[in-house]
Amino acid sequence: MDTTALQHAAQLIDNADALIIAAGAGMSVDSGLPDFRGSRGLWTTLLPEGLHERDLHAWTQGRCFETDPTQAWRFYGEALRVCESTVPHAGHAFLLDWADRKPHGAFVYTSNVDGHFEAAGFAPARIVECHGSIRHFQCARPCSPDIWPAAHGDGAPTLPRCRRCGALARPNFLLFSDPAWVVARTNAQRLRMETWRAGPCKPVVIEIGAGLALPGVRMFAQSLRLPLIRINTDATELYGAATIALQGRALDVLTRIDAALARVHAQ
Ligand SMILES: [Zn+2]
């Protein structure tokens, strides 16, 4: 890895008064949560016995809770258990430590539905989950914009029910072709972020593991038009608007930046 670029990244972070952390699937991969796509992707590895990769398409569509709620909940109940039982990696702790030194702290914008930033200690009021959260439920119909936290063990063997109307409940995260997704919680998070953004004068954006396949996190990071540190394993996904591009896995690069920051502070 380019040590000059690492040093430059550390300087940018050191000089900033706030961090905006834009995180995609690559951030969670280092916690042991597989990426979503491919034969070793999260969805594939979570498929219950008797279901195959060719069935995946059906289980990533919004209507799956309508067409086969029992199988859909076998699938997403297992995904919820995996997300709850997986421990966030040390990269989250580095980011939290850097944020604690800033007058305006940090705000997280992530497409990850696993709830790992909150589990790692980031304040829920400083997180936008742009695709929602597997740890929250909503009515599958939906009868209202109501969203509530998942209870431990929800999903099997009894199917979760809407706490208002008693119809089937489902995770509050965005699937493909999913008009039933309740966006209220994510919208409230976005509003909190917009209010917070009026405070910092010189924030830096740290974009981590955000790929081109679902480019929402990248588009958000670039749209801010601020100094942008991009961390990505894929060289072809490093190009573009980044001020500094660092190729590598999230945990590895964050560990190196932390060491570079220590050198900056020692000077
Ligand atoms: Zn309902």
Boltz pocket constraint, residues with backbone or C-beta under 6 A from the ligand:
constraints:
  - pocket:
      binder: B
      contacts: [[A, 139], [A, 140], [A, 141], [A, 142], [A, 143], [A, 144], [A, 162], [A, 163], [A, 164], [A, 165], [A, 166], [A, 167], [A, 168]]
      max_distance: 6.0
